[in-house]
């Protein structure tokens, strides 16, 4: 094993703080620096985790020649600009979802990665959740048989969230349901058609000129007979938080539970009707990780008082145990000079699927193609 270590800087310390102890314990990462505009929050987190190098100015951080990679966890509108600035400064980039809020910015990041030879990874949690990894294992082992259809939903009540959230079109933040349906078969979206349904309250319409309560998108996959359906809602819809994927195969199908915390349901073909469904407790996949960070798939990363954790921890040890997988894949890709998954093109395809789905909804369900530059095959 290489003795090289990657100097990582985390930018944004709300959700981003959850990754600090993971990088600190990773044998090939050095948790080198943190960045937060609010100085009091910066020092609180820095003191808590013992990170000495601290920045309140992102541009100053990018001038630090010791930093190999930045992990961006800032508000959605900042993702593209900060990713592009980091790539131009010679830093590898991991960025929380979505990649950007425009097709143009997604494509510019793809071009910068191609020009610089640097790595970019969108840190999509669902494709490293234990539920997805379980379905992936079944698929790769041949237990599902030929895939016939996939669907996913991400429904969440965002009332009370600050800043840019009020009135956000549902599909602008759709990678949690786009990623798994494209990620399992490893296919690109070729075109989309999206229908809106319902209306959010009028005082939120003007933020994005979007009145839609729910957006439902069909995705046609490139070089495949597969299609998928995704459903997304943010406001004025009664639904418990849910990030889900259902996978329908020739031999077996797997459905996400309707209620958080219940088991998956596996359906097996050609059995007597009452025996077709079976509730299955999803296994953990910490064994895929280096020993020093495997416990993070199950345990809290803060270790503070009850209620001290970010929402993502209360939703299940870091979005279905995904956080250490994301950090490890990113670090490993830099150590071994290989593309992370999802790489820049895949991230652009997943993100543009949502952006263009909203454009389709504005046009009453018109078919909208994905840019060729986002195709990986």
Residue, then its C-alpha position, 0 to 999 in steps of 0.5 A: x500500500x502506498x504511504x502517500x496521504x492526500x491533504x483534504x480541505x473541507x469547505x462548509x461545516x454544517x453537513x461537512x463536519x460529519x466528514x472530518x473524523x472520517x478523513x482524520x481516521x483514514x490512513x491515506x488522508x490528512x484532514x488538513x484544513x477547514x473553511x467557514x465564513x462565520x469565524x465563530x463556527x469555524x473555530x468551534x468546529x476546529x477546536x472540537x475536532x483539533x483541525x489547526x489550519x482554518x480559513x474564512x476566505x475560500x479564495x485564500x484557501x485555494x492559494x494554499x499549495x499544501x492542499x491536494x483536494x477540496x470537499x465542498x459542502x456549501x449551499x447549492x448556489x455556490x457549488x458550481x462556482x467553487x468547484x470551477x475555482x478549485x479546479x482552476x487552482x489545481x485542486x481535486x474536487x469532491x462536491x455535495x449534490x447537486x453539481x450545479x444549477x445550470x446545464x452550462x455550469x455542469x458542462x464547464x466543470x466537465x471541460x475543466x476536468x478534461x483540460x486539467x486532468x484533475x478528479x471531480x466526484x459528486x458526493x451522491x449519498x444514495x448510491x453508497x447507501x447500504x440499501x443501494x449496495x444491497x441491490x447492487x450486490x444482488x444485480x451483480x450476482x445475477x439474482x435480479x436477472x435482467x433489469x426491467x424497470x426502476x423507479x425512485x422518489x425523494x420527498x421531503x418537507x423543506x418548510x422553514x429551511x432558509x435562503x434559497x430553498x423556498x419555492x425551489x423546483x423539485x427537480x433542481x435537487x433530484x440526484x438522490x433519485x436520479x443517481x440510483x436509477x441510472x447508477x445501478x444499470x450504469x447507464x446515462x439518461x438520453x432524454x426526459x419527459x416531466x409532468x408537474x402536479x399540484x401547486x405550492x402556496x402562492x407566496x413561493x411562486x416568484x422565487x423561481x417562477x415555479x408553482x409545482x408541488x410535485x414533478x414526476x419524470x420519465x427517463x429514457x436510458x441511452x443504449x438500453x431498453x430501460x426507462x425509469x420514473x422519479x418523483x420529487x416533492x419539497x413543499x406542501x405535500x404530506x409525506x414522511x422523508x423518503x429517499x427510495x429506489x425500487x428495482x424490478x428484475x426478471x428473477x427478483x425485484x426489490x422495493x424500498x419500504x414505505x415507512x422509514x425504518x421498516x425492512x426492504x421487500x424482496x419479490x421472487x418470481x414463480x413462487x406461490x403468490x403468498x410466498x413471492x414477497x419477503x421482508x429482508x433486513x438490509x445488511x451493512x457494507x462496512x466490510x468494503x471499507x478500510x477497518x479504521x473507517x468501517x465503524x462510521x457506517x453504523x455509528x455517529x461521527x460527532x460523539x456529542x450530546x443527543x440532538x447534536x448531530x446533523x439531520x443526515x445522521x438522524x436519518x441513518x448513520x450518515x445517509x444509509x451509512x454512505x459517508x465513509x464510502x464516499x470519502x474512501x472512494x474519493x481518496x482512493x481515486x486520488x491515491x491510485x489515479x483513477x476516476x471516482x464514481x460518479x466522475x464528472x461526466x456521470x455527475x453532469x448527466x445525473x444533475x442535468x437530468x433534473x435540471x432539464x426535467x424541470x424545463x420539460x415540466x414548464x413545457x407540459x411534458x415535452x421530451x428534452x434531450x441530455x447534452x452529448x457531453x454528459x454521455x459516458x458510453 
